[in-house]
Amino acid sequence: MSSTPPPGPRTSTVRRVPFPIFDSDEPFTAPPANHFLAARPVDPPAQQSVIAERYWSERARPDTSSLAAADYDVSVKTGFLPPEPPVVRLGKEVGGRWERLEECLEQAQDECRGLDGGGVGRIADEWRIQISRLEQPDVSVLPTLALLRRAHVLLSFLGHFYVHSAFPAITSIPPAIAIPWVTVSDKLGVPPILSYADTVLWNWRLIDPTQGIRADNVEMITTFTSSPSEFAFFYLSLLCELHAPALLRLMSATLDESFFADALALPRIAAYLDQIATITDDLTAIVTAATKGDFGPRDDARIVPEVFYWEIRPWFNGGKWVYEGVFDEDDDEEDEVRGQGKEMEWGGPSAGQSSLIHAIDLFLSIDHSPRPSAPLLGASARTSTSLSSSTSTSSLPTPSRSRTTEKRPAPPSSDSTFMTRASLYMPGHHRSFLQHLSSLHLRSPTNSHPIPSVRTLALTHHAQLSTSYDKAVTAMKVFRDLHMRLVSVFIITQAKKAPSPTSIFWDDFETKRVESEIEKERVMREEREGMRKETLMGTGGTELVSFLNECRERTKEAMLLVGGGEQ
């Protein structure tokens, strides 16, 4: 199929398919009140409690019963990034307690700059004591999404700084961080943990505000180590997110044409799919460049693998933590008197939490739903580093939750994989977007005329669409292949190498190395003994059986009667 850009849309004023994005090239003006794009999200979505399971299970599934309820915070101008640059810092205008938290974050960053190994486990006790004595800030002074997002970034970095500032890591969060962290998380529909949204989506600013958002005019705001490698690591994902606007436009145009699926529409759809493949190839090129060395519009960004693995990545780790001062309505007063809080387990940030890749998978009907024969993934999947993403958001998993007095392990995620769990860490608006995108092809009481998916069209109109569809799917496959290469370079290979002798991890690594060498010697010794036994056994037994079986098969092949019985 030709990849020549197709003619323009059939009409510039009517959208046939309710694709949930704001796509006007003109300055935004409010549409009629009953229009599904009537309200650009300024206020937070309906609160989703990460504490009370009964609330989460009801509210984590977004309301898509009517288009008027759709409020997705997704734009063909900025994709899944906020339409306006994120707030860089919470100042006095929202209260001195928030400003004090910003100052504590800056203190931790300043201290890390002068410490070996990225500062993990080496921040002075005085800083933690200072955090534990802070007064709780007031969340009610943060009325907009922009302010709530900055608060979540601030509290997430502070929370991870606090936990990993000592070695071994601390497992409780003081109330001044824990309580507002959970409250802000509920308002945004995200967990109280550092996520992809904190490190990428809500963590950038324009170098020159007059130039707009583009690859050479953005930089990251908040990091742990202030190292060039950490800035580059976050920037890598941001570069991928900058491709979302073009992809969303193509997806929107494709769905418009799918409504007709006639002789005029099919060539357009094929061309759109070709363009989606090309942009996906661009994503692959970005990942490839990062794997090999320098990347970015000026080839001046670089992630040093050993620095990332030993100095940056440890700050990202989630875990099972006690959020002091946070309780269910059902918690008894005795727990509160003892000063305990809610124990929750969450994973850290992963590029698999990017809504962009999930959206492409959904659009192409790439099915990542759990298979009955697939191994079950439990808590270990929550810390996966995969960029692969989920297509299933219709049944979001329940977060691991237990009271601090409970010793029972979290139930296994029998109906979930990492990629379905990743959606739990997305901003609530974006989960709603993906839910709506998937619902366009499903018949329901509110969708009596679902449109065919692009995969269904490719199967129906094989000659016209199959090549272009396979091209788009292949591009995603290659992207994931290159991601696995990235994981190999920055994680798998580095895990086998020794950290710096000045690293906080050196003693543990050296102990494990010695234990590994001893174990390796033992295994090799047993294998040598086992080989001698096998050889002896093989001479009179194992080898003979194999030889006889081979002879038997050759005999059967020589039989003239096809399908003759065994002799």
LINUR-V563707 format. One record per pair of residues at least 6 apart in sequence whose ideal C-beta (glycine too) atoms are under 8 Angstrom apart, sorted by the first residue. I is the first residue (numbers start at 1). J is the second residue. If there is no record, write none. Layout:
# LINUR-V563707
I;J
I;J
This chain:
# LINUR-V563707
1;267
1;270
1;271
1;273
1;274
1;464
1;465
1;467
1;468
2;267
2;270
2;271
2;274
3;271
3;274
3;275
3;278
4;271
5;271
5;275
6;267
6;268
6;271
6;272
7;268
9;253
9;256
10;256
15;23
15;256
16;256
16;259
17;252
17;255
17;256
17;258
17;259
17;440
17;451
18;36
18;67
18;70
18;436
18;440
19;251
19;252
19;255
19;256
19;437
19;440
20;36
20;37
20;70
20;72
20;74
20;432
20;433
20;436
20;437
21;72
21;74
21;75
21;76
21;248
21;252
21;433
22;28
22;37
22;40
22;74
22;75
22;76
22;77
22;83
23;75
23;76
23;248
23;249
23;252
28;40
30;38
30;39
31;37
31;38
32;38
33;68
34;68
35;67
35;68
36;67
36;68
36;70
37;70
38;68
39;71
40;73
40;83
41;71
41;72
41;73
41;145
41;429
42;144
42;145
43;143
43;144
43;145
44;145
44;148
44;187
44;188
45;71
45;187
45;188
45;189
45;428
45;429
45;432
46;59
46;63
46;428
47;59
47;186
47;187
47;189
48;55
48;56
48;59
48;60
48;186
48;189
48;428
49;55
49;56
49;59
49;186
50;56
50;182
50;185
50;186
50;191
50;192
50;344
50;399
51;182
51;186
51;326
51;327
51;328
51;342
51;344
51;401
52;328
52;329
53;398
53;399
53;401
56;398
56;399
57;398
60;189
60;396
60;424
60;431
61;394
61;395
61;396
61;435
62;428
62;431
62;432
62;435
62;436
63;69
63;432
64;70
64;432
64;435
64;436
64;439
64;446
65;446
66;446
70;432
70;436
71;429
71;432
72;429
72;430
72;432
72;433
72;436
73;82
73;83
73;145
73;427
73;429
73;430
73;433
74;80
74;248
74;355
74;429
74;430
74;433
75;83
75;245
75;248
76;245
76;248
76;249
76;252
77;83
77;245
78;213
78;244
78;245
79;241
79;242
79;243
79;244
79;245
79;247
79;248
79;356
80;201
80;241
80;244
80;354
80;355
80;356
80;430
81;201
81;204
81;213
81;238
81;241
81;242
81;244
82;145
82;146
82;149
82;201
82;202
84;146
85;204
85;205
85;206
85;209
85;213
86;146
86;149
86;150
86;153
86;202
86;203
86;204
86;205
86;221
87;146
87;147
87;149
87;150
88;150
88;205
88;221
89;102
89;150
90;98
90;99
90;101
90;102
90;147
90;150
90;151
90;154
91;98
91;99
91;102
92;99
94;141
94;142
94;147
95;137
95;138
95;141
97;134
97;135
97;136
97;137
97;138
98;137
98;141
98;151
98;154
100;134
100;135
100;137
101;134
101;137
101;154
101;155
101;158
101;176
101;177
102;154
104;127
104;130
104;131
104;134
104;158
105;154
105;157
105;158
105;161
105;222
107;127
107;130
108;123
108;127
108;158
108;161
108;165
109;223
109;224
109;226
111;119
111;123
111;124
111;127
112;118
112;119
112;123
112;224
112;225
112;226
113;119
113;225
113;226
115;122
115;123
116;122
116;500
116;502
116;503
117;310
117;311
117;499
117;500
117;502
117;503
117;504
117;505
118;224
118;225
118;227
118;307
118;310
118;311
118;312
118;314
118;315
119;165
119;224
119;225
119;311
120;164
120;167
120;311
120;314
120;315
120;504
120;505
121;164
121;165
121;166
121;167
121;168
121;169
121;504
122;165
122;167
122;504
123;161
123;165
123;166
127;165
128;162
128;165
128;166
128;170
131;158
131;162
131;174
131;176
131;177
132;174
132;176
133;176
134;174
134;176
134;177
135;176
136;175
136;176
136;179
136;180
136;325
137;176
137;180
139;151
139;180
139;183
139;184
139;187
142;148
142;151
142;184
145;188
148;184
148;187
148;188
149;188
149;197
149;202
150;202
151;180
151;184
152;181
152;184
152;185
152;188
152;190
152;197
152;198
152;202
153;198
153;202
153;203
153;221
153;222
154;222
155;177
155;180
155;181
155;184
155;192
156;181
156;192
156;193
156;194
156;195
156;198
157;194
157;198
157;222
157;224
158;177
159;173
159;177
159;178
159;181
159;192
159;193
159;194
160;194
160;224
160;315
160;316
160;317
160;348
161;224
161;315
162;170
162;173
162;174
162;177
163;169
163;170
163;171
163;173
163;319
163;321
164;170
164;314
164;315
164;317
167;504
169;317
169;319
171;319
171;320
171;321
171;322
172;321
172;322
172;323
172;324
172;341
173;181
173;321
173;322
173;323
173;324
173;341
174;324
175;324
175;325
175;341
178;192
178;323
178;324
178;325
178;326
178;341
179;323
179;325
179;326
181;192
181;323
182;192
182;323
182;326
182;342
184;192
185;191
185;192
188;427
188;428
189;427
189;428
189;429
189;431
190;197
190;425
190;426
190;427
190;428
191;344
191;346
191;399
191;424
191;425
192;323
192;344
192;346
193;318
193;346
193;347
193;348
193;425
194;316
194;318
194;348
194;349
195;348
195;349
195;353
195;425
196;237
196;349
196;350
196;351
196;352
196;353
196;354
196;425
196;426
197;353
197;425
197;426
197;427
198;349
199;234
199;237
199;349
200;234
200;237
200;238
200;241
200;354
201;241
201;427
203;220
203;221
203;222
203;234
204;218
204;219
204;220
204;221
204;238
205;218
205;219
205;221
206;212
206;213
206;217
206;218
207;217
207;218
207;219
208;217
211;217
213;242
214;242
215;239
215;242
215;296
215;297
216;297
216;298
218;235
218;238
218;242
219;231
219;235
220;231
220;234
220;235
220;238
223;230
223;231
223;234
224;230
224;312
224;315
225;311
225;312
225;315
227;307
227;311
227;312
228;301
228;302
229;302
229;303
229;304
229;307
229;308
229;311
229;312
230;308
230;312
231;301
232;290
232;295
232;296
232;301
232;302
232;303
233;303
233;308
233;312
235;296
235;301
236;286
236;287
236;290
236;295
236;301
236;303
237;351
237;354
239;286
239;295
239;296
240;283
240;286
240;287
240;351
240;354
240;356
241;354
241;356
243;279
243;282
243;283
243;356
244;356
244;359
246;275
246;279
247;276
247;279
247;356
247;359
247;360
248;359
250;272
250;275
250;276
250;279
251;276
251;359
251;363
253;268
253;272
254;268
254;269
254;272
254;273
254;276
254;363
254;454
255;440
255;451
257;265
257;266
257;268
257;269
257;272
258;265
258;269
258;451
258;452
258;453
258;454
258;457
259;265
259;451
261;269
261;452
261;457
261;460
261;461
266;457
266;461
266;464
266;465
267;464
269;454
269;457
269;465
269;468
270;464
270;465
270;467
270;468
271;468
273;454
273;465
273;468
273;469
273;471
273;472
274;468
274;471
274;472
276;360
276;363
276;472
276;475
277;468
277;471
277;472
277;474
277;475
278;475
280;360
280;472
280;475
280;476
280;479
281;475
281;478
283;479
284;475
284;478
284;479
284;482
286;295
287;387
287;479
287;482
287;483
287;485
287;486
288;482
288;485
289;295
289;296
289;299
290;301
290;303
290;486
291;482
291;485
291;486
291;489
293;302
294;300
294;301
294;302
295;301
295;302
303;490
305;489
305;490
305;493
305;494
306;494
306;497
306;499
308;490
308;494
309;490
309;491
309;494
309;495
310;494
310;499
310;500
310;503
310;505
311;503
313;491
314;505
316;348
316;349
317;348
317;383
318;345
318;346
318;347
318;348
318;382
318;383
319;345
319;346
320;343
320;344
320;345
320;400
321;343
321;344
321;345
321;346
322;340
322;341
322;342
322;343
322;404
323;341
323;342
323;343
323;344
324;339
324;340
324;341
325;339
325;341
326;341
326;342
327;335
327;336
327;341
327;342
328;342
328;403
331;342
331;403
335;403
335;404
335;405
340;404
340;405
341;404
342;401
342;403
342;404
343;401
343;402
343;403
343;404
343;406
344;399
344;400
344;401
344;402
345;379
345;382
345;399
345;400
345;401
345;410
346;382
346;399
346;400
346;425
347;381
347;382
347;383
347;384
347;421
347;425
348;383
349;425
350;383
350;384
350;385
350;386
350;387
350;422
350;425
351;357
351;385
351;386
351;387
351;483
352;384
352;385
352;386
352;387
352;388
352;389
352;390
352;418
352;419
352;422
353;389
353;422
353;423
353;425
353;426
354;387
354;389
355;389
355;426
355;427
355;430
355;431
355;433
355;434
357;387
357;388
357;389
358;389
358;390
358;391
358;393
358;422
358;423
358;426
358;434
359;433
359;434
359;437
360;366
360;389
360;476
361;368
361;389
361;390
361;391
361;476
362;391
362;434
362;437
362;438
363;437
363;454
364;454
364;455
364;469
364;472
364;473
364;476
365;391
365;453
365;454
365;455
365;456
366;391
366;473
366;476
367;391
368;388
368;389
368;390
368;391
368;392
368;417
368;419
368;420
369;391
369;392
369;417
369;420
370;415
370;416
370;417
370;420
374;417
376;412
376;413
376;414
377;413
377;416
377;417
377;418
378;410
378;412
378;413
379;400
379;410
379;413
381;413
381;416
381;417
381;418
381;421
382;418
382;421
384;418
385;487
385;491
386;418
386;419
386;483
386;487
387;479
387;480
387;483
387;486
388;418
388;419
388;480
388;483
389;419
389;422
390;417
390;419
390;420
390;421
390;422
390;423
391;419
391;438
392;419
392;420
392;423
392;438
393;420
393;423
393;431
393;434
393;435
393;438
394;435
394;438
395;415
395;420
396;420
396;423
396;424
396;431
397;413
397;415
397;416
397;420
397;421
397;424
399;424
400;410
401;410
402;408
402;410
413;421
423;431
423;434
426;434
439;447
440;447
440;450
440;451
441;450
441;451
441;452
441;453
441;456
442;450
443;450
444;450
452;460
454;465
454;469
455;469
457;465
458;465
458;466
458;468
458;469
458;470
459;466
498;506
498;509
498;510
498;513
499;505
499;506
499;509
500;506
503;509
534;542
538;544
555;567
556;564
556;566
556;567
